[in-house]
Amino acid sequence: MAKDIQSPGTIKWLHEDFLLKTKTARQLYHDFAERLPIIDYHNHLSPQQIADDSCFENLTQAWLYGDHYKWRAMRTNGIAEKYCTGTASDFEKFEQWAATVPYTLRNPLYHWTHLELQRYFNISDTLSPQTGKKIYDEGSEKLQSNEYSVRNLLRKMNVKVLCTTDDPVDSLEHHQKIKKDGFEIKVLPAFRPDKAMDVENADTFNQYAGKLEKAAGISISNYKDYLAALKDRHDYFALNGCRVSDHGLAEISADDYTDSEIENIFSKIRLGASLTHEEKRKFKSAMLVVFAEWDHEKGWIQQYHLGALRNNNSRMLHQLGPDTGWDSIGDFSYAQPLAKFLNRLDNNNKLTKTIIYNLNPADNEMMATMIGNFNDGSITGKIQWGAAWWFLDQKDGIRRHLDTLSNMGLVSRFVGMLTDSRSFLSFPRHEYFRRILCNVFGKEIEDGELPNDVEWIGSVIQDICYNNTKGYFGWGDDGW
């Protein structure tokens, strides 16, 4: 029988063999996966907090601030907005989260919450209204100590490399300070130019162009100037260790266009005029090609997160702004434009390593087969179907992703998990993934569907959890 990680009489279900249903699954996890380092190549962590090596004042600040997963659950539980993003005190907000957790049964939040309490704070009580005050006080006291500073939270999870998500106009001053400090965990920027191709609103776009002018030190009077300013920032990111780009798109655009059309469209929006739907798509199509070609030129890895239907509640968007929990899975049809986009780059020999993520599980099989169209044998796993993302990074979603990739590709060449999180307490999601992965392989070994070669399959597990990522991104043991 599995023993409890912590003291008796606490969380009996969250033991050392959690989610590991067979003897072989347990062997694969404990002997091969458990102690591997973490490379987290996509998240939304604050580089400033890492640069400052901040300490949080309390558990709410570390755990609830910016976490729209938790806010959505609290709202569904009938908790007023003032306890999510509003004016309630930090302890009052935590009380309401503690009141919500017992109702998150079978939601991944229930598992993540208690994994995080155990792994970071050595707290084994189930979070509830009865235990909330005790857990809040204990967690907050630890967080205020240097032992629980942001950098030490990363060290606790054995993180080796992480990539933040950064706009082209960002100064990267915090990344520079982190490097200057000699922090042993490599914190690298990722180039996220979504705002640079967002032409839905002329005023917003022109405000952004003004910021770009300032950042690049280039006056933008035409499309050529605009590209020069963006290229300057792309080069600047490269000088600061960037090897990754990322795009968050509802759907990919791959319309035909001419250079003169894009120049005219740019001039039109710079004059404050609204664009037609066709003009918007053409401009986005052109910008995606430009960025992809620059990425290829530098040997970067490009990522595309596709399928989110964002900001659905206009009333709450106006009140709280974006990224506050009003997004959902979209039902876009983008197989043809995605294939057309990748094919254009491939035909021109400008298709760099690429990771594509879908948010709608209905697109799983499409994505798993799409990557095979452009894996040409030049690079192992050149085109990747990215990890189960956002609403899909739960037990069922991860398992479905692994099964589909196994059926239609090579799961053994998969570059593994990431957090995609804004919280420094989210890194047990890697453990969660690893346990699910080992359980899948362990069961099939014991069912006679895979050979009972634990050493070989254990090495494949290690590749998926760490080695493939390390090799794909070109990071050695020192993170570079």
C-alpha positions as CSV (number, residue, x, y, z in Angstrom):
1,M,0.0,0.0,0.0
2,A,1.3,3.5,-0.9
3,K,2.3,5.6,2.1
4,D,1.2,9.2,2.6
5,I,3.8,11.8,1.7
6,Q,2.9,13.8,4.8
7,S,1.7,12.9,8.3
8,P,-1.1,10.4,8.9
9,G,-4.6,11.6,9.1
10,T,-4.4,14.2,6.3
11,I,-5.0,13.9,2.6
12,K,-5.0,10.1,2.2
13,W,-5.7,10.2,-1.5
14,L,-2.7,12.4,-2.4
15,H,0.0,9.8,-1.7
16,E,3.3,9.1,-3.4
17,D,1.5,6.9,-6.0
18,F,-1.3,9.3,-6.8
19,L,-2.7,8.6,-10.3
20,L,-0.3,5.6,-10.7
21,K,-2.6,2.6,-11.0
22,T,-0.2,-0.2,-11.7
23,K,3.1,-1.4,-10.3
24,T,4.8,-0.6,-13.7
25,A,3.4,2.9,-13.7
26,R,4.8,3.5,-10.3
27,Q,8.2,2.2,-11.4
28,L,8.2,4.4,-14.5
29,Y,7.3,7.5,-12.5
30,H,9.6,7.0,-9.5
31,D,12.6,5.6,-11.3
32,F,12.5,7.7,-14.4
33,A,10.3,10.8,-14.3
34,E,10.0,12.1,-10.8
35,R,13.3,13.8,-10.3
36,L,13.8,15.2,-13.8
37,P,14.3,19.0,-14.1
38,I,11.7,21.2,-15.7
39,I,12.0,23.3,-18.8
40,D,8.9,25.5,-19.0
41,Y,9.0,27.0,-22.5
42,H,5.7,28.9,-22.4
43,N,4.3,30.8,-19.4
44,H,3.1,34.2,-18.4
45,L,5.2,34.7,-15.3
46,S,6.4,38.2,-14.4
47,P,10.1,38.8,-15.2
48,Q,10.0,41.8,-12.9
49,Q,9.1,39.6,-9.9
50,I,12.0,37.3,-10.8
51,A,14.4,40.1,-11.3
52,D,13.4,41.6,-7.9
53,D,13.3,38.2,-6.3
54,S,10.0,39.3,-4.8
55,C,8.4,37.8,-1.7
56,F,4.6,37.6,-1.6
57,E,2.9,39.1,1.4
58,N,0.4,36.3,1.7
59,L,-1.0,33.2,0.0
60,T,-3.7,35.1,-1.9
61,Q,-1.2,37.3,-3.7
62,A,0.8,34.3,-4.7
63,W,-2.1,32.0,-5.6
64,L,-5.2,34.0,-6.5
65,Y,-3.9,37.2,-8.1
66,G,-4.3,36.9,-11.9
67,D,-5.6,33.3,-11.8
68,H,-8.7,33.3,-13.9
69,Y,-9.0,29.5,-13.5
70,K,-9.8,30.1,-9.8
71,W,-12.0,33.2,-10.5
72,R,-14.2,31.2,-12.9
73,A,-14.7,28.5,-10.3
74,M,-15.5,31.0,-7.6
75,R,-18.0,32.9,-9.7
76,T,-19.7,29.6,-10.6
77,N,-19.9,28.9,-6.9
78,G,-21.8,32.1,-6.4
79,I,-19.0,34.2,-5.1
80,A,-19.3,37.9,-5.7
81,E,-16.7,39.6,-7.9
82,K,-15.3,41.7,-5.1
83,Y,-13.8,38.4,-3.7
84,C,-12.3,37.6,-7.1
85,T,-10.8,40.7,-8.6
86,G,-12.5,43.3,-6.4
87,T,-12.0,45.3,-3.2
88,A,-12.2,42.6,-0.6
89,S,-9.2,42.0,1.6
90,D,-6.7,39.3,0.6
91,F,-7.8,37.2,3.5
92,E,-11.5,37.6,2.6
93,K,-10.7,36.5,-1.0
94,F,-8.8,33.5,0.3
95,E,-11.8,32.6,2.6
96,Q,-14.0,32.5,-0.5
97,W,-11.5,30.3,-2.4
98,A,-11.4,28.0,0.6
99,A,-15.2,27.8,0.5
100,T,-15.1,27.0,-3.2
101,V,-12.4,24.3,-3.2
102,P,-14.7,21.5,-1.7
103,Y,-17.0,22.0,-4.7
104,T,-14.2,21.7,-7.3
105,L,-14.3,17.9,-7.0
106,R,-13.3,16.3,-10.3
107,N,-12.1,19.6,-11.6
108,P,-8.3,19.8,-12.0
109,L,-8.2,22.7,-9.6
110,Y,-8.9,20.2,-6.8
111,H,-5.8,18.2,-7.6
112,W,-3.6,21.2,-8.4
113,T,-4.6,23.0,-5.3
114,H,-3.6,20.2,-3.0
115,L,-0.5,19.3,-5.0
116,E,0.7,22.9,-4.7
117,L,0.0,23.1,-0.9
118,Q,2.0,19.9,-0.4
119,R,4.9,20.5,-2.8
120,Y,5.6,24.1,-1.8
121,F,4.4,24.4,1.7
122,N,4.4,20.9,3.1
123,I,0.7,21.4,4.0
124,S,-1.3,18.3,3.9
125,D,-4.7,19.5,5.1
126,T,-7.6,19.5,2.6
127,L,-8.5,23.1,1.9
128,S,-12.0,24.0,3.2
129,P,-13.7,26.7,5.3
130,Q,-12.6,24.8,8.4
131,T,-8.9,24.7,7.5
132,G,-8.7,28.0,5.5
133,K,-7.4,30.2,8.3
134,K,-4.8,27.8,9.4
135,I,-3.6,27.2,5.8
136,Y,-3.6,30.9,5.0
137,D,-1.6,31.8,8.1
138,E,1.0,29.0,7.6
139,G,1.4,29.6,3.8
140,S,1.6,33.4,4.2
141,E,4.2,33.2,6.9
142,K,6.4,31.0,4.8
143,L,5.9,33.2,1.7
144,Q,7.2,36.3,3.6
145,S,10.5,34.6,4.3
146,N,13.5,34.7,1.9
147,E,13.3,30.9,1.6
148,Y,10.0,31.4,-0.3
149,S,11.1,34.2,-2.6
150,V,10.2,33.9,-6.2
151,R,13.6,32.6,-7.2
152,N,13.5,30.0,-4.4
153,L,10.0,28.9,-5.4
154,L,11.5,28.1,-8.9
155,R,14.4,26.3,-7.3
156,K,12.0,24.1,-5.2
157,M,10.5,22.8,-8.4
158,N,13.9,22.1,-10.1
159,V,13.2,24.5,-12.9
160,K,16.2,24.9,-15.3
161,V,14.8,27.1,-18.0
162,L,11.6,29.2,-18.4
163,C,10.4,31.4,-21.2
164,T,8.2,34.4,-20.4
165,T,5.8,36.0,-22.9
166,D,6.8,39.4,-24.0
167,D,5.6,42.1,-26.4
168,P,8.0,43.5,-29.0
169,V,7.9,46.9,-27.3
170,D,9.0,45.5,-23.9
171,S,12.4,46.7,-22.8
172,L,13.6,43.3,-21.4
173,E,15.3,45.2,-18.7
174,H,14.2,42.6,-16.1
175,H,15.6,39.7,-18.2
176,Q,18.9,41.7,-18.4
177,K,19.0,42.1,-14.6
178,I,18.3,38.4,-14.1
179,K,21.2,37.4,-16.3
180,K,23.5,40.0,-14.8
181,D,22.7,38.6,-11.3
182,G,23.9,35.2,-12.4
183,F,20.7,33.5,-11.5
184,E,21.3,29.9,-12.4
185,I,17.8,29.3,-13.8
186,K,17.7,30.8,-17.3
187,V,14.8,33.2,-17.7
188,L,14.4,34.0,-21.4
189,P,12.0,36.2,-23.3
190,A,9.6,35.0,-26.0
191,F,8.5,37.3,-28.8
192,R,4.7,37.7,-28.8
193,P,3.7,40.2,-31.5
194,D,-0.1,39.8,-31.4
195,K,-0.7,43.5,-30.9
196,A,1.5,44.3,-33.9
197,M,-0.9,42.6,-36.2
198,D,-4.2,43.5,-34.5
199,V,-5.9,45.9,-36.8
200,E,-9.4,45.4,-35.5
201,N,-9.4,49.0,-34.1
202,A,-7.5,51.8,-35.8
203,D,-7.0,53.9,-32.6
204,T,-5.6,50.9,-30.7
205,F,-3.3,50.0,-33.5
206,N,-2.0,53.5,-33.9
207,Q,-1.3,53.8,-30.2
208,Y,0.7,50.6,-30.4
209,A,2.6,51.9,-33.4
210,G,3.5,54.9,-31.3
211,K,5.0,52.7,-28.6
212,L,6.9,50.7,-31.3
213,E,8.4,53.9,-32.7
214,K,9.7,54.8,-29.2
215,A,11.0,51.3,-28.5
216,A,12.8,51.0,-31.8
217,G,13.8,54.6,-32.2
218,I,12.4,54.6,-35.7
219,S,9.8,57.0,-37.1
220,I,7.0,55.0,-38.8
221,S,5.4,56.8,-41.7
222,N,4.8,53.8,-44.0
223,Y,4.7,50.0,-44.0
224,K,8.4,49.7,-44.8
225,D,9.2,51.7,-41.7
226,Y,6.8,49.6,-39.6
227,L,8.6,46.4,-40.7
228,A,12.0,48.0,-40.0
229,A,10.9,48.9,-36.4
230,L,9.5,45.4,-35.8
231,K,12.7,43.8,-37.2
232,D,14.8,46.0,-34.9
233,R,12.8,44.6,-31.9
234,H,13.1,41.0,-33.2
235,D,16.9,41.5,-33.4
236,Y,16.9,43.0,-30.0
237,F,15.1,40.1,-28.5
238,A,17.6,37.7,-30.1
239,L,20.5,39.7,-28.5
240,N,18.7,39.1,-25.2
241,G,18.6,35.3,-25.4
242,C,15.2,34.9,-27.2
243,R,14.9,31.7,-29.2
244,V,11.1,31.4,-29.2
245,S,8.2,33.3,-30.7
246,D,4.5,32.9,-29.8
247,H,1.2,33.9,-31.3
248,G,-2.2,33.7,-29.6
249,L,-4.8,33.6,-32.5
250,A,-8.4,32.7,-32.7
251,E,-7.7,31.3,-36.1
252,I,-4.8,31.5,-38.5
253,S,-5.0,33.8,-41.6
254,A,-3.5,32.7,-44.9
255,D,-5.2,34.9,-47.5
256,D,-3.4,35.8,-50.8
257,Y,-2.1,39.4,-50.9
258,T,0.4,41.6,-52.8
259,D,2.9,43.9,-51.2
260,S,1.2,46.9,-52.6
261,E,-2.1,45.8,-51.1
262,I,-0.5,45.6,-47.6
263,E,1.2,48.9,-48.0
264,N,-2.2,50.5,-48.9
265,I,-3.9,48.8,-46.0
266,F,-1.3,50.0,-43.6
267,S,-1.6,53.6,-44.9
268,K,-5.4,53.4,-44.5
269,I,-5.3,52.4,-40.9
270,R,-2.6,54.9,-40.0
271,L,-5.0,57.5,-41.2
272,G,-7.5,56.2,-38.7
273,A,-9.8,54.5,-41.2
274,S,-11.5,51.2,-40.4
275,L,-10.6,48.2,-42.5
276,T,-12.8,45.8,-44.2
277,H,-12.9,42.2,-43.0
278,E,-10.9,41.2,-46.1
279,E,-8.3,43.8,-45.5
280,K,-7.9,42.7,-41.9
281,R,-7.3,39.1,-42.9
282,K,-4.8,40.1,-45.6
283,F,-2.8,42.3,-43.2
284,K,-2.7,39.5,-40.6
285,S,-1.7,37.0,-43.3
286,A,1.2,39.2,-44.4
287,M,2.4,39.8,-40.9
288,L,2.3,36.1,-40.0
289,V,4.5,35.3,-43.0
290,V,7.0,38.1,-42.1
291,F,7.4,37.0,-38.5
292,A,7.7,33.3,-39.6
293,E,10.5,34.2,-42.0
294,W,12.4,36.2,-39.4
295,D,12.0,33.3,-37.0
296,H,13.4,30.9,-39.6
297,E,16.3,33.3,-40.3
298,K,17.4,33.1,-36.7
299,G,16.6,29.5,-36.1
300,W,13.9,30.3,-33.5
301,I,11.0,28.0,-32.6
302,Q,7.6,29.5,-33.4
303,Q,4.4,28.7,-31.5
304,Y,0.8,29.2,-32.5
305,H,-2.0,28.9,-29.9
306,L,-5.2,28.6,-31.9
307,G,-8.9,28.4,-31.1
308,A,-9.7,30.6,-28.1
309,L,-12.9,32.7,-28.3
310,R,-11.9,35.6,-26.1
311,N,-13.6,38.3,-24.2
312,N,-17.2,37.0,-24.7
313,N,-18.7,39.0,-21.8
314,S,-18.4,42.6,-23.0
315,R,-19.8,44.0,-19.8
316,M,-17.1,42.3,-17.7
317,L,-14.4,43.0,-20.3
318,H,-15.3,46.7,-20.0
319,Q,-15.2,46.5,-16.2
320,L,-12.2,44.4,-15.7
321,G,-10.2,44.2,-18.9
322,P,-8.9,41.1,-20.8
323,D,-7.5,37.9,-19.2
324,T,-9.9,38.0,-16.3
325,G,-11.8,34.8,-17.1
326,W,-14.3,35.5,-19.8
327,D,-12.8,33.3,-22.6
328,S,-13.9,30.0,-23.9
329,I,-13.3,27.3,-26.5
330,G,-14.1,28.5,-30.1
331,D,-15.3,26.4,-33.0
332,F,-13.2,27.9,-35.8
333,S,-12.4,26.1,-39.0
334,Y,-8.8,26.6,-39.7
335,A,-7.4,23.4,-41.2
336,Q,-7.1,24.8,-44.7
337,P,-5.5,28.1,-43.9
338,L,-3.1,26.4,-41.4
339,A,-2.0,24.0,-44.1
340,K,-1.7,26.8,-46.7
341,F,0.4,28.9,-44.3
342,L,2.8,26.1,-43.4
343,N,3.0,25.0,-47.1
344,R,4.0,28.5,-48.2
345,L,6.8,28.6,-45.7
346,D,7.9,25.1,-46.6
347,N,7.9,25.8,-50.3
348,N,10.1,28.8,-49.8
349,N,12.4,26.8,-47.4
350,K,11.5,29.2,-44.6
351,L,9.6,26.8,-42.2
352,T,11.4,26.8,-38.9
353,K,10.7,24.5,-36.0
354,T,7.0,24.9,-35.1
355,I,4.7,24.0,-32.3
356,I,0.9,24.3,-32.9
357,Y,-1.7,24.2,-30.1
358,N,-5.4,23.8,-30.4
359,L,-8.0,24.7,-27.7
360,N,-11.0,22.8,-29.2
361,P,-10.6,19.0,-28.6
362,A,-12.6,18.5,-31.8
363,D,-9.4,19.6,-33.6
364,N,-7.2,17.0,-32.0
365,E,-7.1,14.6,-34.9
366,M,-6.7,17.4,-37.4
367,M,-3.7,18.8,-35.5
368,A,-2.1,15.4,-35.0
369,T,-2.2,14.7,-38.7
370,M,-1.3,18.3,-39.8
371,I,2.1,18.1,-38.2
372,G,2.9,15.0,-40.3
373,N,2.4,17.0,-43.5
374,F,5.6,19.0,-42.8
375,N,7.8,16.7,-40.8
376,D,10.2,16.1,-43.6
377,G,13.0,14.2,-41.9
378,S,15.3,17.1,-41.7
379,I,14.9,17.5,-38.0
380,T,13.6,15.1,-35.4
381,G,10.0,16.2,-34.5
382,K,10.4,19.5,-36.4
383,I,6.7,20.3,-36.4
384,Q,5.1,19.6,-33.0
385,W,1.5,19.3,-31.8
386,G,1.7,21.3,-28.6
387,A,0.6,20.0,-25.2
388,A,-3.0,20.0,-24.1
389,W,-3.6,23.7,-23.5
390,W,-5.7,25.9,-21.2
391,F,-9.1,24.2,-20.8
392,L,-7.6,20.9,-22.0
393,D,-4.6,20.6,-19.5
394,Q,-6.6,18.3,-17.2
395,K,-6.5,14.6,-16.7
396,D,-8.9,13.7,-19.5
397,G,-7.5,16.3,-21.9
398,I,-3.9,15.2,-21.4
399,R,-4.8,11.6,-21.8
400,R,-6.7,12.3,-25.1
401,H,-3.8,14.3,-26.4
402,L,-1.4,11.5,-25.7
403,D,-3.6,8.9,-27.2
404,T,-4.3,10.9,-30.4
405,L,-0.6,11.8,-30.9
406,S,0.3,8.1,-30.3
407,N,-2.2,6.9,-32.9
408,M,-1.3,9.4,-35.6
409,G,2.3,10.5,-34.9
410,L,5.2,9.7,-32.6
411,V,4.5,10.5,-29.0
412,S,8.1,9.4,-28.2
413,R,9.3,12.6,-30.0
414,F,6.8,14.9,-28.2
415,V,8.4,18.0,-26.4
416,G,6.2,17.6,-23.4
417,M,4.4,19.8,-20.9
418,L,4.4,23.5,-19.9
419,T,2.5,25.5,-17.4
420,D,1.1,28.4,-19.5
421,S,0.5,30.0,-16.1
422,R,0.7,33.4,-14.4
423,S,1.4,31.8,-11.0
424,F,4.8,30.8,-9.5
425,L,2.9,28.0,-7.7
426,S,1.8,26.2,-10.9
427,F,4.9,24.0,-11.5
428,P,3.3,20.9,-10.1
429,R,1.4,20.7,-13.3
430,H,4.5,19.1,-14.7
431,E,4.3,16.5,-12.1
432,Y,0.6,16.0,-12.9
433,F,1.4,15.5,-16.6
434,R,4.3,13.1,-15.7
435,R,2.1,10.9,-13.5
436,I,-0.6,10.7,-16.2
437,L,2.0,9.8,-18.8
438,C,3.6,7.1,-16.7
439,N,0.2,5.7,-15.9
440,V,-0.7,5.4,-19.6
441,F,2.5,3.5,-20.5
442,G,2.5,1.4,-17.3
443,K,-1.0,0.1,-17.9
444,E,-0.3,-0.8,-21.5
445,I,2.8,-2.7,-20.4
446,E,0.8,-4.7,-17.9
447,D,-2.0,-5.3,-20.4
448,G,0.5,-6.8,-22.8
449,E,0.1,-4.0,-25.3
450,L,3.7,-2.8,-25.0
451,P,6.9,-4.9,-24.3
452,N,7.9,-5.3,-20.7
453,D,11.1,-3.4,-21.3
454,V,11.0,-0.9,-18.5
455,E,14.5,0.5,-19.2
456,W,13.7,1.4,-22.8
457,I,10.2,2.7,-22.1
458,G,11.6,4.6,-19.1
459,S,14.1,6.3,-21.4
460,V,11.2,7.3,-23.7
461,I,9.4,8.7,-20.6
462,Q,12.5,10.8,-19.8
463,D,12.6,12.0,-23.4
464,I,9.0,13.2,-23.3
465,C,9.4,14.9,-19.9
466,Y,12.7,16.6,-20.4
467,N,15.3,15.4,-23.0
468,N,13.2,16.1,-26.1
469,T,12.5,19.6,-25.0
470,K,16.2,20.2,-24.1
471,G,17.3,19.0,-27.6
472,Y,14.5,20.7,-29.6
473,F,15.2,24.1,-28.2
474,G,19.0,23.6,-28.2
475,W,19.5,24.2,-24.5
476,G,22.4,22.4,-23.0
477,D,22.8,21.6,-19.3
478,D,23.5,25.3,-18.6
479,G,20.2,26.3,-20.2
480,W,21.7,27.9,-23.4
